[in-house]
Amino acid sequence: MIIDLHVHEKTNSQDSILSLEEIIQQGEAIGLDGICITDHESQDIRFQLARYRKATRMRLFYGAEILTPHGDLLVFGLDDLPSLQGGTSAFIHEVNHRNGALVSAHPYRKNNRGFGDAIREFPGIHRVEGYNGNTPYRYNMEAVSIASQLRIPLVGGSDAHSRQRLGVYATEFLSEIHSEKQLAQALRSGQGWPVMLTATGFQHVMDPAVQREAV
């Protein structure tokens, strides 16, 4: 099951030009099995998803991208988002307490929104987004490197804000996922591996032939 874990919809992510309808249409066209909308500081998209779920074969999920004092975290599996008033550590602790999942988004992107080496300070982060579709390849490789050092499993996500970027990277799960809670559990347990969209479909990014095509 292939899910793009990092997608922005324009209603709640002002830097996106993608409508939910466009996300679904493009996701179906490229062969995704699921999409998770991770808007900035918001999960309000969940109120729109219900009426679309019966109209598409894809699974539709919601999470959020939260800017902490140390960088962006993708948050999955929560009905409501914890406060950041206590700082990054308190936020991470609360997400874990509620059995949510945390992914360090684009940790080495040079826009002051990635954790960078500070990932080492926060053992409660479950995954590293080693393959981000809006991040230069060399910075993605820095993320892959630190994830290997810390033995944190990788995920892929497109970070799409436009139609053509959707699904550039995604994550393949071996089990079927039907809910946000199941998605969080799969991420917490280490399930899944990054994949990349190529001319012949999705392939594992660690294949050297695929890596040569990467952004």
Buried (B, 14 or more C-beta within 10 A) or exposed (E): BBBBBBBBBBBBBEEBBBEBEBBBBBBBEBEBBBBBBBBBEBBBBBEBBEEBEEEBEBBBBBBBBBBBEBBBBBBBBBEEBBEBEEEBBBBBBBBBEBEBBBBBBBBBBEEEBBBBEBBEEBEBBBBBBBBBBBBBEEBBBBBBEBBEEEEBBBBBBBBBBBBEBBBBBBBBBEEEBEEBBBBBBBBBEEBBBBBBBBEEEBBEBBEEEBBEEBB
